[in-house]
Amino acid sequence: MDLTDRRTEAQRLFMAGVAAADPYDAVARALGAEAPALIVAVGKAARGMAEAALAAHPGVPAIVVTNYENAKPLAGAEVLASGHPVPDENGAAAAERVIAALQTAKGPVLALISGGGSALLPAPAEGITLAEKAEVNRLLLASGAEITEMNLIRQQLSRLKGGGFARLAAPHPVTALILSDVIGDDLRAIASGPTTEALGVAADAIARLKARGLWEKVPASVRAHLEAARPPAPLPPVTNRLVGSNGQSLAAMAANAKGAKVIPAPVVGDVVDAAKAICDAAGAGITLWGGETTVEIKGTGLGGRNQELALRIAFEAERRGWPEGWVCLQGGTDGRDGPTEAAGGLVDSGTLARIRAKGGDPEALLADNNSNAALALAGDLLIIGATGTNVADLGVLIRV
């Protein structure tokens, strides 16, 4: 197997993991026989999930809220597109539409929830504007906060998150089928838990913001809301079912790679530490992992956690003197890494040399968080387009 073959194999294994998180199949397997009175699907996988639900229950009113890349028309459904990762006015309008539908539902509600739902369906708490909530989101992203910590805070600033969806549907019961993009599959963290109890209370959100040095940076309205917040009403009856996850996709990759080594613990935390840990674990042959890392933004460049992790692994391999012929793919299962068109990076033993040959300084580009430009010079951006699903990130490393 030469270098080109290894690159092809890495992408084949990654796509096997993406296919295992197919939203249509996940919902079709989990649906019950009883038809709901309303279907609400939200997240990057919302359209595929809703399509499966409508195939089983045609004629049921359905609202789909998803990102612009996945917002294709769906017969029988009202499809609404909104912004991700930064909430926008279309998302706020979609949230008001969902709230109105929940409050006027005639019976049981089927909620189809997937990653990205938190940003796609912003319903700021009273006294907080969408711009102010978006600023909190921006500050958290730039701080390197992990998704669970971000969602704990965002739940306290929303009418839909942290069980708000279920409370608005009451007295009608809610059944939620959930496709997880959260490592560990804590249902309270996926899309900020619209049908679950919250991850914490306002005091916890305040403590996290202060610990990251963000308390004085967030808008005054956010501070005032959190300081005056009261405990929420009890959560009404709701059934939550996990139908797809990062772990299931990692298992599918392993099933397609005979003899592969699987890193057992999810790869999380800062990309600097993650790159070292992956290279420490990787031996000869194929190594696979799943997870979701974070990036502390110190520069002004363009990229995302997957692109930066792939580039850092290339540097680690060079530093360790790995023989030529190795290949590494690191990508997001949704097909989009950060505010770019790439899903991640597909690097190899020649990546850094190709960047330098094109006149780029890979060290300087990395220091500026400009992994997208660096990988573009090498021809190593992983471009697969929007996948219609989202179960966090997957990685493949092939060594000779």
N, C-alpha and C positions, 0 to 999 in steps of 0.2 A: 504494500500500500504506500503510494508516494504522497507528497504533501497535498496535492490537489484532491486525492482520494480521501485523505483524512479530513480535509475541510468539508467535503461533501458528506462524509459520515457524521461529522459533528452536527451539521445542519439537519440531517435526517433524524438523528436522535432527539434533537431539540423539538422538531416538528411532531415527533411521536408524543412528546409530553404535552404539547399544545393540543393535539387531537384528543388526548385523553380528557381534556377539560371542555370538550364540546358542549356548549350550553343547551342545545336542543336535546341531545341524548340524556344529559344529566337530569333535565326536568321530566322528560318522557318516562324515565325509569321511576321517578318518585311521585308522580301525580296520583291522586286518589280518584275514585269513580264519581264522587259528588261534585256537581258543578258549582263554582262560586258565583256570587252576584256581581263581583267586580274583580278584575285582574289589574294589578299595578306592578310593572317591572321597572327597576331602576338599576343602572350600572353599565359598565362597558359591555357586559354580556346580555343586557336586557332584551335586545331584539330577538336573539336566538331562543332565549328562555320563553319569551312571550309567544313566539311562533309555535313552540311545542305545546304550550298551554291551550292556545286557540285551536290547534289541531284536535285536541282531546275535547275541548269545550267550545265549539263554534258558537258565535252569536253573543257570547258574554262580553260586556263592555270592557275594553282594555286600554290602559294608558301605558306607553313606553317612554321612558326618559333615559337617553343615552348620549354618548359623546358624538361630536359632529362626524367623525370618521365612520361610525357605525350606524348612523341615523338614516337608514333606508326605509322606504315605505313598507308597511306590512298590512295586508288585507285584514280588515276587521279591527284594527288598532289605531289609536291616535298616537303617532310617534312625534316626540318632542326632543329637539337637540339642544344641548347646553354645554357650557365650558368645563374643561378639565385640563390641568389640575387646578387652575384658578377659577372660582365660581364667577358667573356673569349674569347679566340681566335676563337672558333667556332661561337660565337655570332657576332664577327667582320666580319668573312667571310660571315655569313648569311646576315648581313647588306649590304655588298658590292653586294651580289646577288640581294637583293631587290632593291637597288639603280639602278643597271643595268636594271632590269626588268621595273622599273618605267620610266626610260629614253627612253626605246624602246617600250613602250606600244603602241598598235594600236588603242586604243579607251578608253572608260570609265573604270575606275578602281573601284573595290569594295574592300574596306578596312574593315577587321574584327578585331576589337581591343579589347583586354582584359587586365586585370591587369598583371603585370610582364613584359609587353612589353618594358618598359624602359631599364631594365637590359638585356633582351634577345636580343635586337637589337642595340648594341652599334656602333655608327658611329662617332668617335671622330672628332671634328673640326680640321681643318688643323693646324699642329704644336703641337698637343696633342696626345700622345701615348695611347694605350688601357690601359697599366699598370698605367699610370698617371690618367686616368679617373677613373679606378677602385679604386685607392687610395682616390680620392675625395669621391667616393661612400662609401668606408669603414669608412672614417672620419665622414661623415654625419650620417651613421647608428649608430656609436658609440656615437655620440653627443646627440642622442635622438630626432633628427629632425623629424617632421611629414612628411608624404608622399608629401603633397603639397609643402612644403618648399624645400624638396629634389628635386622634379621635376622642380621647378622654376630654381634652380641652374643647374641641369643636362641639361635642355633645351638649356642653353647658351653655352654648350660645345659639341653640337651635330649637325650633318648635317640632321638628320631625325626628331628630336623632335621639338616641338614648331612650327608646320606647315611645317617643312622641307619635309616631305613625300608628302604633297599636292603640294608643289612648284616643286618638282622633277617630278611629274606626269604631270604638265602643258605642253601643253594647254588642256589636256584631263581632264574632270571633275572627281571628286572623290566623291563616296558615302561611308560613314563610318557608320557601325553598331557597337555600343560600349557597352560592358558589363563592368559596373563600379565597381571597387574595392576601389573607393575613397568616403569617407564620404562627403555628400553634392552633389556628382555627378557633380563636376566642370569638364566639358569635357576637359579643358585645362590641368588638372592634371593626367588624366587617361593615363597610359603608356607614360607620359610626352607629351601628346597632339600632336601626329604626324600629325593630320589633322586639328588642331585648331591654333588660335593665341597663342603666348606664355603667360605664367603667369606673366612675367615681362621682364625687359631688363637687360643688363649686369650690370648696376649700382645697380640694386636691388640684383642681385646675390652677388656682392661684399659686399654690406651692410649686407646681411644675413651671409655670411662667417665671416665677421669681428665681428658681434654681437655674434657669437658662439665661437669666439676665434680661428677660423680655417684658417683665411686668410694667416698667416705666415706658416701654416702647409701644405697647398696644394702645389702641384708642381709649380715651377716657370713658367712653360709653361702655366699653367692654369691662373695664375695671369696676365701674359703678354697678353694672348688671351682676357681676360675679360676687361682689361684696354684699349685695342685697338679696341674692338668690335664696329661695326657700326649697325644702325637699319636694320632689315631684310626687304626684299622686301615684298610688300603687299601680303596677302594671296589670291590665286586664288579661283574661285568658288568651294565650297565644301559643301556637305550636311552631317551633323552629326546627328545620331539618337541614343538615349539611348534605349537599349533593355533589360537591366537587371541591378539590383542594390541591395545594402544591405537593403534598405528600403523595397523593394519588397519581399526579402527573410524573413525579420523580420515579415512582414504581413502574410506570409505563415505559419510561426511558430505559430503566434497568432491564425490563423484560425484552427490550429490543437490542440489548447489547450484552451478548453472552460473555460471562466472565468479568464484567465491569465491576469496579470498586465504587461503592456508594458512600459518600461522606454522611455518617448517620445523623449528626446534629445539623439543623438548618444553619446556613451561612448568613449571619446577621451582623449588625454593628458597622462601624466605619470601614470604608473600602480599603483603607491602608492596612488595617489588621486582617481583613478578609482575604486580601491577595496573598499575604504571607501564610495564612492558615491553609488556604487551598493548595499552595505550592508545597507546604510541609506534608500535606496528606497525600499528594499525588505521587504514585509510583509509575512503573512502566505499564503500558496499556491504557485503558479507558477509565477515567474517574468522572463520576457524576455527582451533582449536588443541586439542592434547591435552597431558596431563602429570599431574603430581601435586605439589602445593605442600605447604608446611609452615606451621604457626602456632606462634609462641612464645606460650604462655599466660601472661598477666600479670594477668588478671582472674578473676572467679568466674562469669562468664556461661555461657550454653549456646550452642553452635554447632558449626561444623566448618570445615575448610579451604575448602570450596566456597562455603558461605554467606558466610564472611568475605571471600573473594576477590571475590564478586559485589558485596558492599556496598562494598568498597574501590574497585572500578571505578566505582561510582556517585559516590563522592567525587572520584575522578580526573576523571571527565567534568565534574562541577560546577566543579572547580578550573580546568579547561582551557576552560570556557565553551562546551562543545559545544552546537550547536543542538538544540532539542527534537526528539524523534522517534526517538532512538537506543534500542536494546534490547540487553540482554546476558543470556545464560543461561550459568551455570557449574554443572555437576553431576557427581556420581559415578555411574558406570554401574551400580553395584550398587543404586542407589535409596535409599541411606542415607548421610548425611553426618554423621560423628561420632555422638554418643549422642542423635540426634534422629530424627524421622520424616521429615524432609526429605532430598531428594537434593542440594539446593543452593539456588541463588537464581535468579529470573528478574526482573531489575531493568530499569528504563527511566528516561527523563528526568524522570519524576515521582516516583520512589521516595522520595527524601529529603524532598520536600515532603509526601508522604502520611504519612511517619513523624512529621514535625513537626506536621502538622495533627491527628494523633491524640494529641498531647501528649508524644511521645517526643523524646528528645535523641539523634539518631543518632551524634553525636561521642562522647558519654558511653557509649552502648551499645557502640560499637566498641571503645573503650578498655577496657571490661570484658569483651571477647571475647564479647559478648552479641548476636552477629549474628542468631541465631534469633529473639529477641524483636523486634529491629529490623525484620527482613523480615516477620515476622508482622503488625506494625502496618501495613506497607505493602501487605499482601496479596500479597507477592512470594516466598513460600516455594515451591520446586519440589517438589511432592508427587506421586510416581509409584508408590510402593510398591516392595517388593522385586522386582527384575528377574530374579533367578535367574542372573545373570552378574556378572562383575567384571573390567574391564580398565582400572582407574584412572579418570581424569577427562577430561571433554570440555567445550569451551566454544564459544560462538557469540556474535559481536557484529555487530549490523546498524546501520549509520549511514546517514543520509540524505545 
